[in-house]
Structure formats: C-alpha cells, structure tokens
C-alpha cells in the first residue's frame, strides 16, 4: 500500500493543518487522536471523510485549513539526521540530470532521504534507485522518512551503507547506470568509479557547498577525459509579497545553499573537441585537502544524542505509517504513536 495523494481523509493519512497565525501542524490521523494546542483541542475524527482543502474548527472555535502535505512540505518538516537538499536544488537536480521514468539512478550520500524521495518519484516504479550512505544512523533516518511518506519501503530502492568508491562496482554492472548524483564532501574521490558505472551519455551531478569544492571537482572531471566539459550554477529563490497594491520582494529569501555541477559520460575512446580556455591550476598539494575537513565547508554537525532522538522520531513515524498500511481501511493500531509537530510557516535558508 502507498500513501494516498487525494480523496477524502481517512485514518492513517498524514494531514497538514494551518492554524491561527499561519502555524503548521503535521499529524497522522488516528481513531482516538487529538491535536492539543493552547488554542484548544481538535479531534482527528472530525477530519475523516472531509476532502482536501477543508476547514475545520477545534473546541475553542479556532479554524484550521486541512491539506495533505506536498512532498515539498514533508521534506522541510521531517526528522533530519543530516542536512537536506532543499526543494529548489532538488528541482534543479532532476532537471539538469534529466531524471526520467524507468531510469537507473545512483545517489551518495543519502543523508535524511529528502533527495531520495524526489528521485523515487521521478523514476517511478519501473526505475531503480541505489543510495549510498557511510553512516548507518543517517541511513536509518532516511529509510524511516521514505517509509513515512510513501507508506512502505519501495521495492526499487536499495540503501547501501558503505563508501561509493569502493562498493559501487559491487552494486551495479559497468555502464548500466543512467544518472549519478553526488552530495558529499569530496565528490572528486568518486568520479572514477562513477565513470565506470555510467552508460555512455549518462549524467553525473555533484552538489557542493563552496567555490573551492566546485573548482576542484570541475578540474578533476576535466582531467579524466571521460566526460563532456562540466557546467555549473547555483539557484537562489526570492519570494514576493503580493497583496493589493503592496507588491514587493519578501524581506527574507532562500539564497545560497549549494552549487550544482554536471557533465555527461563520453563513449569509450571518444575525444571531445578541444575547448579553448584560460590556463587553470589542475594540480593540488596535500595541504589543499585540509580545506575539506568536517565543518570547514558548511556541512551541518549534529551531536550523537540529538541524532539518536531524530532516529527515534523518524522510526516512530514510519511505524505509524506501517500499521496504517497493514490494517483494513487504513486504520492504525491503537498503540500507534501520535506525531504532531509545530513548524514555522515559512522556509529559512
């Protein structure tokens, strides 16, 4: 069973409630569930049978707009082990890599599973996604988040706990992968393995945080002679306030989160036409490696205690979705834990 994206609400569905002052609450409907806030109590049963976009009042008369969360909403509010790929960057990855239905895709690292969800939706049931993650605790959070949103662990998704450079040759056949997405500290360390796995014409996309990383991965891709000349960009999204004649940019915006750089695999033995460019530094000393130590390039650090909490939160949400899928009519067991979390009404970078 997979999560329903439309139709009347039923027990087991995830619902996003927008309440007073535009604050968000995401809950899983339970037969005996209730949402308690300082504005009053809202019974989950009051939502069952209503269509998406309905408005329901709680015990104090405060009204809530009820909608199924979009994937964009879910990834911004789900438990996180590692920092996520923001929706604006995920959309560009899908576009620049041209991820298509039925594709075989490899990603590393899986982090909290945000990009995995976008990739799984793009490749569809006929495709295959292989996700690599070095840390088992991050992989556990990702599996639970995907199961929570989808309603089950997709049969076409494999999570490999290990190093992509070492384990990729054992996970896929040579020249069998259509797309590769690398979201890691030092993607140039995996380019050789990626080149072996990619089919001719396949695309590799790297998501990096700093300009020094961007430069290094670009020069490494060029040095292999196995890819087209790489392209790179960044995406910045600025919202607008539109109310009557008050039309202006928002005071806050989702600005720099990372750079994308991508290239296509050449056919074996192919030599692309020479591209004239200014001379650039292509060799690096051992001292350069120190620039990419943990914490030096903006990678998000999380304590072991906090991470264990995130794992428990994600697994509780997945257990509720699993129980909802197993029972007739989608009604979860009585002991299914309630998950309700207040979230800010706007994204922050």
C-alpha positions as CSV (number, residue, x, y, z in Angstrom):
1,X,0.0,0.0,0.0
2,X,1.2,3.5,-0.8
3,X,0.2,6.8,0.7
4,X,-2.9,8.3,-1.0
5,X,-2.4,11.7,-2.6
6,X,-6.1,12.6,-3.0
7,X,-9.6,11.7,-1.9
8,X,-11.4,12.1,1.5
9,X,-9.2,11.9,4.6
10,X,-9.2,8.6,6.4
11,X,-7.4,7.2,9.5
12,X,-3.7,6.7,8.8
13,X,-3.4,9.7,6.4
14,X,-0.9,12.4,7.1
15,X,-2.6,15.9,7.3
16,X,-1.0,19.3,7.4
17,X,-3.1,21.8,9.4
18,X,-2.6,25.5,9.1
19,X,-3.9,27.2,12.2
20,X,-4.1,30.6,13.7
21,X,-1.1,32.9,12.8
22,X,-0.3,30.5,9.9
23,X,1.5,28.0,12.1
24,X,1.7,24.5,10.7
25,X,1.0,21.1,12.4
26,X,1.6,17.8,10.7
27,X,-0.3,14.8,12.1
28,X,-1.2,11.3,11.3
29,X,-4.9,10.7,11.8
30,X,-5.7,8.2,14.5
31,X,-9.1,6.9,15.6
32,X,-8.6,8.2,19.1
33,X,-6.2,11.0,18.2
34,X,-6.4,14.6,19.2
35,X,-4.3,17.7,18.4
36,X,-3.8,19.8,21.6
37,X,-2.6,23.4,21.3
38,X,-3.1,26.5,23.5
39,X,-5.9,27.4,21.1
40,X,-7.9,24.2,22.1
41,X,-8.4,20.6,21.0
42,X,-9.0,19.2,17.6
43,X,-10.2,15.6,17.3
44,X,-8.7,13.6,14.4
45,X,-12.1,12.1,13.8
46,X,-13.5,15.5,12.8
47,X,-11.3,15.4,9.7
48,X,-12.2,11.9,8.5
49,X,-14.3,11.9,5.4
50,X,-13.6,15.5,4.5
51,X,-11.9,16.4,1.2
52,X,-8.5,18.1,0.8
53,X,-8.7,21.8,1.4
54,X,-11.4,21.6,4.1
55,X,-11.6,24.0,7.1
56,X,-12.4,22.5,10.5
57,X,-12.8,24.2,13.9
58,X,-11.4,23.0,17.2
59,X,-13.1,23.0,20.6
60,X,-12.5,26.7,21.0
61,X,-13.8,27.7,17.6
62,X,-10.3,28.3,16.0
63,X,-10.3,27.2,12.4
64,X,-7.7,25.1,10.7
65,X,-7.1,24.5,7.0
66,X,-6.5,20.8,6.3
67,X,-4.4,19.6,3.4
68,X,-2.3,16.6,2.6
69,X,1.3,17.7,2.8
70,X,3.1,18.0,-0.6
71,X,6.4,16.4,-0.9
72,X,8.0,19.8,-0.6
73,X,6.2,20.3,2.7
74,X,7.2,16.9,4.0
75,X,10.9,17.2,3.4
76,X,11.0,20.6,5.1
77,X,9.4,19.3,8.3
78,X,10.6,15.6,8.5
79,X,13.2,14.5,11.1
80,X,16.7,15.1,10.0
81,X,20.0,13.3,10.6
82,X,22.0,15.2,8.0
83,X,21.2,18.5,6.3
84,X,18.7,18.0,3.4
85,X,18.8,19.0,-0.2
86,X,16.3,21.9,-0.4
87,X,13.4,21.6,-2.9
88,X,14.8,24.4,-5.1
89,X,18.0,22.4,-5.5
90,X,16.2,19.1,-5.9
91,X,14.2,20.5,-8.7
92,X,17.3,21.6,-10.5
93,X,19.0,18.3,-10.0
94,X,16.0,16.5,-11.6
95,X,16.1,19.0,-14.5
96,X,19.8,19.2,-15.1
97,X,20.3,15.4,-14.8
98,X,17.1,14.8,-16.8
99,X,16.0,12.1,-14.5
100,X,13.3,10.1,-16.3
101,X,10.8,7.4,-15.5
102,X,12.4,4.0,-15.6
103,X,16.0,5.3,-15.1
104,X,18.6,3.6,-13.0
105,X,20.0,6.2,-10.6
106,X,22.7,6.2,-8.0
107,X,23.0,8.8,-5.3
108,X,25.5,9.4,-2.5
109,X,25.1,10.2,0.3
110,X,21.5,9.6,1.2
111,X,21.5,12.0,4.2
112,X,18.0,12.3,5.6
113,X,16.3,10.9,2.5
114,X,14.9,14.2,1.0
115,X,16.5,13.8,-2.4
116,X,15.8,10.1,-2.4
117,X,12.1,10.9,-2.2
118,X,12.3,13.2,-5.2
119,X,14.3,10.7,-7.2
120,X,12.0,7.8,-6.4
121,X,9.0,9.9,-7.6
122,X,10.8,10.8,-10.8
123,X,12.0,7.3,-11.8
124,X,8.6,5.7,-11.0
125,X,8.1,2.0,-10.2
126,X,9.9,0.9,-13.3
127,X,13.1,2.6,-12.3
128,X,15.8,1.7,-9.8
129,X,17.5,3.9,-7.1
130,X,20.7,2.8,-5.3
131,X,21.6,5.1,-2.4
132,X,24.9,5.1,-0.7
133,X,25.5,6.4,2.9
134,X,28.5,5.9,5.1
135,X,26.7,6.3,8.4
136,X,24.1,3.7,9.4
137,X,22.3,6.2,11.7
138,X,21.8,8.6,8.8
139,X,20.6,5.7,6.6
140,X,18.1,4.7,9.3
141,X,16.6,8.2,9.4
142,X,16.4,8.2,5.6
143,X,14.6,4.8,5.4
144,X,12.1,5.8,8.1
145,X,11.4,9.2,6.4
146,X,10.8,7.5,3.0
147,X,8.6,4.8,4.5
148,X,6.6,7.5,6.4
149,X,5.8,9.5,3.2
150,X,5.4,6.6,0.8
151,X,3.6,4.2,3.2
152,X,6.2,1.4,2.6
153,X,9.8,0.9,1.7
154,X,9.9,1.0,-2.1
155,X,10.9,-2.3,-3.7
156,X,13.0,-0.5,-6.3
157,X,15.2,1.3,-3.7
158,X,18.4,-0.1,-2.3
159,X,20.3,1.6,0.6
160,X,23.9,0.6,0.8
161,X,25.8,1.5,4.0
162,X,29.4,2.0,2.8
163,X,31.7,4.0,0.6
164,X,30.5,4.6,-3.0
165,X,34.0,4.5,-4.5
166,X,34.6,1.0,-3.0
167,X,31.1,-0.5,-3.1
168,X,29.6,0.9,-6.4
169,X,31.3,-1.8,-8.6
170,X,29.6,-4.5,-6.5
171,X,26.2,-2.8,-6.5
172,X,25.7,-2.2,-10.3
173,X,27.1,-3.5,-13.5
174,X,29.5,-1.4,-15.5
175,X,27.9,1.1,-17.9
176,X,24.5,0.3,-16.6
177,X,23.6,3.5,-14.6
178,X,21.8,6.4,-16.3
179,X,22.3,9.1,-13.7
180,X,24.5,9.7,-10.7
181,X,24.0,12.4,-8.0
182,X,26.8,13.0,-5.6
183,X,26.0,15.1,-2.5
184,X,29.2,14.7,-0.4
185,X,32.3,16.4,0.9
186,X,34.8,15.3,-1.7
187,X,32.9,14.1,-4.8
188,X,36.1,14.0,-7.0
189,X,37.1,10.9,-5.0
190,X,34.2,9.0,-6.6
191,X,34.4,10.3,-10.2
192,X,36.5,7.3,-11.4
193,X,34.0,4.8,-10.0
194,X,31.1,6.8,-11.4
195,X,32.7,6.9,-14.9
196,X,32.9,3.1,-14.8
197,X,29.3,2.7,-13.8
198,X,27.7,5.3,-16.1
199,X,26.3,4.4,-19.5
200,X,27.7,6.5,-22.4
201,X,25.7,9.7,-22.5
202,X,24.8,9.3,-18.8
203,X,24.9,12.3,-16.5
204,X,26.7,12.9,-13.2
205,X,25.6,15.8,-11.0
206,X,27.6,17.0,-8.0
207,X,26.1,19.1,-5.2
208,X,28.8,21.1,-3.3
209,X,28.7,23.9,-0.8
210,X,31.8,26.0,-1.5
211,X,33.6,27.6,-4.5
212,X,36.8,25.7,-3.7
213,X,35.0,22.4,-3.9
214,X,33.3,23.5,-7.1
215,X,36.7,24.3,-8.6
216,X,38.3,21.1,-7.6
217,X,35.6,18.8,-8.8
218,X,35.4,20.6,-12.2
219,X,39.1,20.3,-12.8
220,X,39.1,16.6,-11.8
221,X,36.2,15.9,-14.2
222,X,38.2,17.6,-17.0
223,X,41.4,15.7,-16.1
224,X,39.8,12.3,-16.6
225,X,39.0,12.9,-20.3
226,X,35.9,10.7,-19.8
227,X,33.2,13.5,-19.7
228,X,32.0,16.5,-21.5
229,X,33.1,19.9,-20.2
230,X,31.2,20.4,-17.0
231,X,28.6,23.1,-16.4
232,X,27.8,24.7,-13.1
233,X,25.3,27.1,-11.5
234,X,23.5,27.9,-8.3
235,X,19.8,28.6,-7.6
236,X,18.5,31.4,-5.5
237,X,14.8,31.8,-4.8
238,X,13.3,35.2,-3.8
239,X,9.6,35.2,-2.8
240,X,7.3,38.2,-3.3
241,X,4.7,39.7,-1.1
242,X,1.6,40.4,-3.2
243,X,-1.4,42.0,-1.5
244,X,-3.4,44.6,-3.4
245,X,-1.0,47.3,-4.5
246,X,1.6,46.3,-1.9
247,X,3.8,44.3,-4.2
248,X,7.4,43.9,-3.1
249,X,10.1,41.3,-2.6
250,X,10.0,39.4,0.7
251,X,12.4,40.5,3.4
252,X,13.8,37.0,3.5
253,X,14.9,34.7,0.7
254,X,16.4,31.2,0.3
255,X,19.7,32.3,-1.1
256,X,22.9,30.2,-1.5
257,X,22.6,26.6,-0.3
258,X,25.0,25.0,-2.7
259,X,26.4,24.7,-6.3
260,X,25.5,22.2,-8.9
261,X,28.0,21.0,-11.4
262,X,27.2,18.3,-14.0
263,X,28.7,16.6,-17.0
264,X,27.9,13.7,-19.4
265,X,29.8,10.5,-19.9
266,X,31.6,10.1,-23.2
267,X,31.7,7.0,-25.3
268,X,34.7,4.8,-24.7
269,X,37.7,6.1,-26.6
270,X,35.9,9.3,-27.6
271,X,37.9,12.6,-27.6
272,X,35.8,15.7,-27.4
273,X,36.7,18.8,-29.5
274,X,39.2,21.0,-27.7
275,X,37.7,23.8,-25.7
276,X,39.8,27.0,-25.6
277,X,40.0,28.5,-22.1
278,X,42.4,30.3,-19.9
279,X,45.0,28.3,-18.0
280,X,43.9,26.9,-14.7
281,X,45.5,25.2,-11.8
282,X,45.0,21.4,-12.2
283,X,47.3,20.0,-9.5
284,X,46.8,20.3,-5.8
285,X,49.1,19.8,-2.9
286,X,48.3,17.7,0.2
287,X,47.6,20.9,2.1
288,X,44.6,21.6,-0.1
289,X,42.9,18.5,1.4
290,X,42.7,20.3,4.7
291,X,40.1,22.7,3.2
292,X,37.6,19.9,3.2
293,X,37.7,18.8,6.8
294,X,34.4,18.3,8.5
295,X,32.8,21.6,9.5
296,X,35.1,23.7,7.2
297,X,32.7,23.8,4.2
298,X,29.4,24.3,5.9
299,X,28.4,20.7,6.5
300,X,25.9,20.5,9.3
301,X,27.2,19.0,12.5
302,X,24.8,17.1,14.8
303,X,25.5,15.5,18.2
304,X,25.1,11.8,18.8
305,X,22.4,12.4,21.4
306,X,20.4,14.6,19.0
307,X,20.9,12.2,16.2
308,X,19.6,9.3,18.3
309,X,16.5,11.4,19.0
310,X,16.0,12.1,15.3
311,X,16.3,8.3,14.6
312,X,13.6,7.5,17.2
313,X,11.3,10.3,15.8
314,X,11.7,9.0,12.2
315,X,11.2,5.4,13.2
316,X,8.0,6.2,15.2
317,X,6.6,8.0,12.2
318,X,7.4,5.1,9.9
319,X,5.9,2.6,12.4
320,X,2.6,4.6,12.4
321,X,2.5,4.5,8.6
322,X,3.3,0.8,8.6
323,X,0.5,0.0,11.0
324,X,-1.9,2.1,9.0
325,X,-1.0,0.2,5.8
326,X,-1.5,-3.2,7.5
327,X,-4.9,-2.7,8.9
328,X,-8.2,-2.8,6.9
329,X,-9.4,0.6,5.8
330,X,-6.1,2.1,6.6
331,X,-6.9,2.5,10.4
332,X,-3.7,2.2,12.5
333,X,-3.4,0.2,15.7
334,X,-4.4,1.9,19.0
335,X,-0.9,2.0,20.2
336,X,0.4,3.9,17.1
337,X,2.2,6.9,18.4
338,X,0.8,10.3,17.6
339,X,3.2,12.7,15.7
340,X,2.3,16.3,15.8
341,X,4.9,19.0,15.4
342,X,4.6,22.7,15.1
343,X,6.5,24.1,12.2
344,X,7.2,27.7,11.1
345,X,5.0,28.9,8.3
346,X,8.0,29.9,6.0
347,X,11.2,28.2,5.0
348,X,14.6,29.5,6.1
349,X,17.8,29.0,4.3
